[in-house]
């Protein structure tokens, strides 16, 4: 089955915020972050069902180099990423479809 990955606006904002934070620390690090997340999205797209259910129907894929998690749901052929969160920070948000 061919999967379609979609980033919701919240996930795009999370990605942009993290990229900018890394880029402020060291020029080029933000782009390395994006490469790591792109690789995680490719693993997700290749076999999304291998990632177990995590919380309330959400699944997660972990980036390899940076401590980030992509929370997503499988809806038909669509893989919908709802948020991209740092693994070591407290997040006041709740996962919402």
KACORFEN-V418169 format. One record per pair of residues at least 6 apart in sequence whose C-alpha atoms are under 6 Angstrom apart, sorted by the first residue. I is the first residue (numbers start at 0). J is the second residue. Records with the same first field share a line. If there is no record, write none. Layout:
I = J / J
//
This chain:
2 = 76 / 77
3 = 77 / 78
4 = 78 / 79
5 = 79
6 = 80
7 = 81
9 = 82
10 = 81 / 82 / 83
13 = 83
18 = 29
21 = 28 / 29
22 = 28 / 29
36 = 62
39 = 62
51 = 58
52 = 58
57 = 71 / 72
58 = 70 / 71
59 = 69 / 70
60 = 68 / 69
61 = 68
66 = 85 / 86
67 = 84 / 85 / 86
68 = 83 / 84
69 = 83
70 = 80 / 81 / 82
71 = 79 / 80 / 81
72 = 78 / 79
//
